[in-house]
Amino acid sequence: MEHDALTDEELLALESQYCSYGDTVHYLNDPPIFTHAEGVWLYGRGDIPYLDFQMWYSAVNFGYRNPEIEAAHQHQMETLPQVASQYLHRTKILLATALARETEQRFGQRGRVHFNVGGAQAIEDSLKVVRSQRGGKSLMFAFMGGYHGRTLAASEITSSFRYRRRFGHFANRAQFVPYPYCYRCFYGHSSAHAATKGRSRREEIGTGEGSCGFECLRQFAQLFETEYYGVIDRKDNATEYAAFYMEPVQATGGYIIPPIGYFSKLADLLRQYNILLVDDEIQMGFYRTGRLWAAEHFGISPDIVTFAKSLTNGLNPLSGLWAREELINPTAFPPGSTHSTFSSNPLGTAAGLATLEYIRRHDFSTIVVEKGAYLLGRLRELQNRYPVLGDVDGLGLALRVEMTKPDGFTPDRALADRIFQAGMQGDTQVGGKCYGLVLDIGGYYKNTFTLAPALTISYEEMDLFVELFEILIRRCLE
Ligand SMILES: Cc1ncc(COP(=O)(O)O)c(C=O)c1O
């Protein structure tokens, strides 16, 4: 079979016959087949440029084919591309050191780093650290709308029953509590709805006059009041729960940004009951929100941090966790606690080290905040003209647009889906040229565009996005 000579139609016929449908490809009718990538662009269907506003679910924060990161990867390719994870190599040691030092600077705690390959595997490893620290306890708290991966153990702390229903239960389990999704408050506080529409400051949600006073936190804290609520033995305050898994900005749940003050209060409560706090930065880490770790925005110091995706700018699978020294020192987590053949693969650790060096050479804490503010402003202009953009919000370059009915609140999944499919057609014209637009849909009602452009995007490219997005909205409203 001459690979290069196959047409897209022939490839799609092979795909339908030989590829499992278990992954998420078939959410899209008529998927394009991409051939190359550069910066913020993917190319497919006769070289049509697709402006990518999801960047491999935030795994390529620093742009496709980033020359500096690619050069380090290439150098590793030519020197030590393969070596078993039981042996040491320079870039593993240097990357762990850099991540541990950066994290210590931010959270004020010494710790160590353990590598693996995918996000879900890092979550699995974190469950091992937690469970071995808490006498094998297998119950966790996690958020409604949270996503931590789809291996069996990660699915147990991911809220959607849909991801579990065919497979039965695994050996740990989460109790899911409401995330502070103020636009659609679980407890029905309407003041929160207005506040998230940019009409009042995020800082005031939960604490400002007439606000809810963090009702969701109050409800959670109440669980610890009596043993009859099922989580605590009041005799010595022992709880049945080992850890709380959180995303500082809920990612697959729809890029939901919590109000300031929420997480620090939650962390205080967990500390009181000796429950570990696990900060899942797999999607929001590496400056997506304008900080290395998104949790930095909220003044907390987690016990464990998990990361993956943009650690290598998507070049080579590599994930990992950082844990406080007490949880992961060689006695607490001895050799053989976990292992995977590819866990600290040298191409991944070289790309990871180059990514951190790239970050050091650019001031992303300023760049991302400025670009994010610009794009959010442009999207809010669109919101003023199109009431079907029910909620528009953002932290750095993690932005959300919730598509609704014209009442600005009732979720409109069908509209979001039409816009998404139309963007992927690659036939949206601007200045006489055809473009595609790559979007991602998330959220509790599958009506939310979770926008994750490359942090290296230019202002012209952001303007082009707004133009393409508006054309698609108009086309799909007709
Ligand atoms: C917050 C979060 N945790 C965990 C995962 C799982 O990562 P992976 O898909 O690499 O297994 C994801 C993936 O999207 C994620 O967004």
Ligand as a Chemical Component Dictionary entry (heavy atoms), coordinates in Angstrom:
data_LIG
# 
_chem_comp.id                   LIG 
_chem_comp.type                 NON-POLYMER 
_chem_comp.pdbx_formal_charge   0 
_chem_comp.three_letter_code    LIG 
# 
loop_
_chem_comp_atom.comp_id 
_chem_comp_atom.atom_id 
_chem_comp_atom.alt_atom_id 
_chem_comp_atom.type_symbol 
_chem_comp_atom.charge 
_chem_comp_atom.model_Cartn_x 
_chem_comp_atom.model_Cartn_y 
_chem_comp_atom.model_Cartn_z 
_chem_comp_atom.pdbx_ordinal 
LIG C1 C1 C 0 -7.692 17.919 34.447 1  
LIG C2 C2 C 0 -7.369 16.655 33.726 2  
LIG N1 N1 N 0 -6.932 15.599 34.429 3  
LIG C3 C3 C 0 -6.612 14.439 33.837 4  
LIG C4 C4 C 0 -6.716 14.276 32.474 5  
LIG C5 C5 C 0 -6.351 12.972 31.830 6  
LIG O1 O1 O 0 -5.211 13.116 31.050 7  
LIG P1 P1 P 0 -4.900 12.080 29.868 8  
LIG O2 O2 O 0 -5.939 12.289 28.828 9  
LIG O3 O3 O 0 -3.510 12.426 29.408 10 
LIG O4 O4 O 0 -4.984 10.709 30.464 11 
LIG C6 C6 C 0 -7.172 15.357 31.698 12 
LIG C7 C7 C 0 -7.315 15.239 30.244 13 
LIG O5 O5 O 0 -7.961 15.993 29.575 14 
LIG C8 C8 C 0 -7.504 16.565 32.345 15 
LIG O6 O6 O 0 -7.956 17.628 31.656 16 
# 
loop_
_chem_comp_bond.comp_id 
_chem_comp_bond.atom_id_1 
_chem_comp_bond.atom_id_2 
_chem_comp_bond.value_order 
_chem_comp_bond.pdbx_ordinal 
LIG C1 C2 SING 1  
LIG C2 N1 SING 2  
LIG C2 C8 DOUB 3  
LIG N1 C3 DOUB 4  
LIG C3 C4 SING 5  
LIG C4 C5 SING 6  
LIG C4 C6 DOUB 7  
LIG C5 O1 SING 8  
LIG O1 P1 SING 9  
LIG P1 O2 DOUB 10 
LIG P1 O3 SING 11 
LIG P1 O4 SING 12 
LIG C6 C7 SING 13 
LIG C6 C8 SING 14 
LIG C7 O5 DOUB 15 
LIG C8 O6 SING 16 
# 
